[in-house]
Amino acid sequence: MLNGTTATVFIVIFALEAAVIIIGNVFTIFVFKTQSALHIRRTCLLLINLAVADLLVGVGEVIVLITDKISGSGIGLLNLSFIFQAFGSCTSLMFLALISLERVYAVFWPLRHRVASARAYIFSIAIVWVIGLCNGGLNMITVYHSQVDRIYATVAGDLLLFLCLGVICGSYLSIHSRLRAKKPELQASHTRSTREQNLRLSKTFYIVVAVSLIFWLPAFVVYTIKAFCWQCFSPTILRFVNALHLANSAVNPLVYSFRMRIFQDSLKKCWKKRQQSIELRALPVNRQ
């Protein structure tokens, strides 16, 4: 058990992270929904769903904190944390894998990527959510039905996450090899521009994936071992890796704001609109 001071510190950290996750990802959804270019909107559609998955992690943590405060029991905290955050995190990682595949397609076949149908994106997004719901349902069954061993859900989830990790690593290794390839540019100027834009966007997503894995892997390792050995880790370590786990869902908006021009442009437009709104509201007062 944690002492009162340590427990309070972790509660404050979790509350701040949940607030950053919710605010950052809600704003991310709003920004990416404003994009008008067709080939950018398709990629933004994936990013919006990634933000929604991360948003679920933050909402789940808020529910966990409220439930634990009201009940004063660790049972609600454990159950809700396991279901909501496992569902959100697993779905988020699957969207990272889907985005990595989309980046491979964009970098290696830029012309086909520009004219690709939106149906393929919608179908892929639906598959990811269905798999995420199935994984969340399996976790719920193991939590609320004691006759079902939780190890089965842990193994199934780990296999799914390892598959996503393999897809991500393979995709970005292939993109990295293309980035280092030195081939003469024989394409038309608009083709070169498209290729360069895709490469820059792929670099940004490479940073997003790298940062996400840094925060996500410790929790993945600890929670996997914990499923087979309940007493291998102290409560302090479990709270610490959970804090890292939550940080994984909060860093993406920060990366976007520093790396993506479309995100920066949208931020500037929102700021200008806010300033204009303030000035318009102040006009009647100034006239008087």
For each residue, the residues with C-beta under 8 A, 3 or more apart:
1: 235
2: 6 7 10 235 236 239
3: 6 7
4: 7 8
5: 8 9
6: 2 3 9 10 236
7: 2 3 4 10 11
8: 4 5 11 12
9: 5 6 12 13
10: 2 6 7 13 14 239 243
11: 7 8 14 15 65
12: 8 9 15 16
13: 9 10 16 17 243
14: 10 11 17 18 61 64 65 242 243 246
15: 11 12 18 19 65
16: 12 13 19 20
17: 13 14 20 21 58 61 243 246 247 250
18: 14 15 21 22 58 59 61 62 65 246
19: 15 16 22 23 58
20: 16 17 23 24 58 250
21: 17 18 24 25 54 55 57 58 61 246 249 250
22: 18 19 25 26 55 58 59 62
23: 19 20 26 27
24: 20 21 27 28 250 252 253 254
25: 21 22 28 29 51 52 54 55 58 249 252 253
26: 22 23 29 30 51 55
27: 23 24 30 31 253
28: 24 25 31 32 47 48 51 252 253 256 263
29: 25 26 32 33 48 51 52 55
30: 26 27 33 34
31: 27 28 34 256 263 266 267 270
32: 28 29 35 44 47 48 51 263 266
33: 29 30 44 48
34: 30 31 266 269
35: 32 40 41 44 262 266
36: 40 41
37: 40 41
38: 41 42
39: 42 43 113 114
40: 35 36 37 43 44 262
41: 35 36 37 38 44 45
42: 38 39 45 46 116 118 121
43: 39 40 46 47 99 102 106 201
44: 32 33 35 40 41 47 48 262
45: 41 42 48 49 118 121 122 125
46: 42 43 49 50 95 98 99 102 121 125
47: 28 32 43 44 50 51 99
48: 28 29 32 33 44 45 51 52
49: 45 46 52 53 95 125 128 129
50: 46 47 53 54 92 95 96 99 252
51: 25 26 28 29 32 47 48 54 55 252 253
52: 25 29 48 49 55 56
53: 49 50 56 57 88 89 91 92 95 132
54: 21 25 50 51 57 58 88 92 248 249 250 252
55: 21 22 25 26 29 51 52 58 59 88 249
56: 52 53 59 60 84 87 88 91
57: 21 53 54 60 61 84 85 88 89 92 246 249
58: 17 18 19 20 21 22 25 54 55 61 62 246 249 250
59: 18 22 55 56 62 63 84
60: 56 57 63 64 80 81 83 84 85 87 88
61: 14 17 18 21 57 58 64 65 81 84 85 246
62: 18 22 58 59 65 66
63: 59 60 66 67 80 84
64: 14 60 61 67 68 76 77 80 81 84 85
65: 11 14 15 18 61 62 68 69
66: 62 63 69 70
67: 63 64 70 71 76 77 80
68: 64 65 71 72 73 74 76 77
69: 65 66 72
70: 66 67
71: 67 68 75 76
72: 68 69
73: 68 76 77
74: 68 77 78
75: 71 78 79
76: 64 67 68 71 73 79 80
77: 64 67 68 73 74 80 81
78: 74 75 81 82
79: 75 76 82 83 143 144
80: 60 63 64 67 76 77 83 84
81: 60 61 64 77 78 84 85 242
82: 78 79 85 86 139 143
83: 60 79 80 86 87 136 139 140 143
84: 56 57 59 60 61 63 64 80 81 87 88
85: 57 60 61 64 81 82 88 89 245 246
86: 82 83 89 90 135 136 139 157
87: 56 60 83 84 90 91 132 133 135 136 139
88: 53 54 55 56 57 60 84 85 91 92 249
89: 53 57 85 86 92 93 216 245 248 249
90: 86 87 93 94 132 135 136 157 160 161
91: 53 56 87 88 94 95 128 129 131 132
92: 50 53 54 57 88 89 95 96 212 248 249
93: 89 90 96 97 161 164 165 212 216
94: 90 91 97 98 128 131 132 160 164
95: 46 49 50 53 91 92 98 99 128
96: 50 92 93 99 100 164 168 208 209 212
97: 93 94 100 101 163 164 165 167 168 171
98: 46 94 95 101 102 124 125 128
99: 43 46 47 50 95 96 102 103 205
100: 96 97 103 104 167 168 171 172 205 209
101: 97 98 104 105 167 171
102: 43 46 98 99 105 106 113 121
103: 99 100 106 107 171 172 175 198 201 202 205
104: 100 101 107 108 171 174 175
105: 101 102 108 109 112 113 116
106: 43 102 103 109 110 113 198 201 202
107: 103 104 110 175 178 195 198 199 202
108: 104 105 174 178
109: 105 106 112 113
110: 106 107 113 114 191 194 195 198
111: 114 115 191 194
112: 105 109 115 116
113: 39 102 105 106 109 110 116 198
114: 39 110 111 194
115: 111 112
116: 42 105 112 113 120 121
117: 120 121
118: 42 45 121 122
119: 122 123
120: 116 117 123 124
121: 42 45 46 102 116 117 118 124 125
122: 45 118 119 125 126
123: 119 120 126 127
124: 98 120 121 127 128
125: 45 46 49 98 121 122 128 129
126: 122 123 129 130
127: 123 124 130 131
128: 49 91 94 95 98 124 125 131 132
129: 49 91 125 126 132 133
130: 126 127 133 134
131: 91 94 127 128 134 135 160
132: 53 87 90 91 94 128 129 135 136
133: 87 129 130 136 137
134: 130 131 137 138
135: 86 87 90 131 132 138 139 153 156 157 160
136: 83 86 87 90 132 133 139 140
137: 133 134 140 141
138: 134 135 141 142 152 153 156 157
139: 82 83 86 87 135 136 142 143 153 157
140: 83 136 137 143 144
141: 137 138 144 145 148 153
142: 138 139 145 148 149 150 152 153
143: 79 82 83 139 140 150
144: 79 140 141
145: 141 142 148
146:
147:
148: 141 142 145 152 153
149: 142 152
150: 142 143 153 154 227
151: 154 155 227 228
152: 138 142 148 149 155 156
153: 135 138 139 141 142 148 150 156 157
154: 150 151 157 158 223 224 227 228
155: 151 152 158 159
156: 135 138 152 153 159 160
157: 86 90 135 138 139 153 154 160 161
158: 154 155 161 162 220 224
159: 155 156 162 163
160: 90 94 131 135 156 157 163 164
161: 90 93 157 158 164 165 220
162: 158 159 165 166
163: 97 159 160 166 167
164: 93 94 96 97 160 161 167 168
165: 93 97 161 162 168 169 213
166: 162 163 169 170
167: 97 100 101 163 164 170 171
168: 96 97 100 164 165 171 172 209 213
169: 165 166 172 173
170: 166 167 173 174
171: 97 100 101 103 104 167 168 174 175
172: 100 103 168 169 175 176 202 206 209
173: 169 170 176 177
174: 104 108 170 171 177 178
175: 103 104 107 171 172 178 179 199 202 206
176: 172 173 179 180 206
177: 173 174 180 181
178: 107 108 174 175 181 199
179: 175 176 199 202 203
180: 176 177
181: 177 178
182:
183:
184:
185: 192
186:
187: 191 192 195
188: 191 192
189: 192 193
190: 193 194
191: 110 111 187 188 194 195
192: 185 187 188 189 195 196
193: 189 190 196 197
194: 110 111 114 190 191 197 198
195: 107 110 187 191 192 198 199
196: 192 193 199 200
197: 193 194 200 201
198: 103 106 107 110 113 194 195 201 202
199: 107 175 178 179 195 196 202 203
200: 196 197 203 204
201: 43 103 106 197 198 204 205 260
202: 103 106 107 172 175 179 198 199 205 206
203: 179 199 200 206 207 259
204: 200 201 207 208 255 256 259 260
205: 99 100 103 201 202 208 209
206: 172 175 176 202 203 209 210
207: 203 204 210 211 255 259
208: 96 204 205 211 212 251 252 255 256
209: 96 100 168 172 205 206 212 213
210: 206 207 213 214
211: 207 208 214 215 251 255
212: 92 93 96 208 209 215 216 248 251 252
213: 165 168 209 210 216 217
214: 210 211 217
215: 211 212 218 219 244 245 247 248 251
216: 89 93 212 213 219 220 244 245 248
217: 213 214 220 221
218: 215 221 222 241 244 245
219: 215 216 222 223 241 242 244 245 248
220: 158 161 216 217 223 224
221: 217 218 224 225
222: 218 219 225 226 233 237 238 241
223: 154 219 220 226 227 241
224: 154 158 220 221 227 228
225: 221 222 228 229 232 233
226: 222 223 229 230 232 233 238
227: 150 151 154 223 224
228: 151 154 224 225
229: 225 226 232
230: 226
231:
232: 225 226 229
233: 222 225 226 237 238
234: 237 238
235: 1 2 238 239
236: 2 6 239 240
237: 222 233 234 240 241
238: 222 226 233 234 235 241 242
239: 2 10 235 236 242 243
240: 236 237 243 244
241: 218 219 222 223 237 238 244 245
242: 14 81 219 238 239 245 246
243: 10 13 14 17 239 240 246 247
244: 215 216 218 219 240 241 247 248
245: 85 89 215 216 218 219 241 242 248 249
246: 14 17 18 21 57 58 61 85 242 243 249 250
247: 17 215 243 244 250 251
248: 54 89 92 212 215 216 219 244 245 251
249: 21 25 54 55 57 58 88 89 92 245 246 252
250: 17 20 21 24 54 58 246 247 253 254
251: 208 211 212 215 247 248 254 255
252: 24 25 28 50 51 54 208 212 249 255 256
253: 24 25 27 28 51 250 256 257
254: 24 250 251 257 258
255: 204 207 208 211 251 252 258 259
256: 28 31 204 208 252 253 259 260 263
257: 253 254 260 263 264 267
258: 254 255
259: 203 204 207 255 256 263
260: 201 204 256 257 263 264
261: 264 265
262: 35 40 44 265 266
263: 28 31 32 256 257 259 260 266 267
264: 257 260 261 267 268
265: 261 262 268 269
266: 31 32 34 35 262 263 269 270
267: 31 257 263 264 270 271
268: 264 265 271 272
269: 34 265 266 272 273
270: 31 266 267 273 274
271: 267 268 274 275
272: 268 269 275 276
273: 269 270 276 277
274: 270 271 277 278
275: 271 272 278 279
276: 272 273 279 280
277: 273 274 280 281
278: 274 275 281 282
279: 275 276 282 283
280: 276 277 283
281: 277 278 284 285
282: 278 279 285 286
283: 279 280 286 287
284: 281 287 288
285: 281 282 288
286: 282 283
287: 283 284
288: 284 285
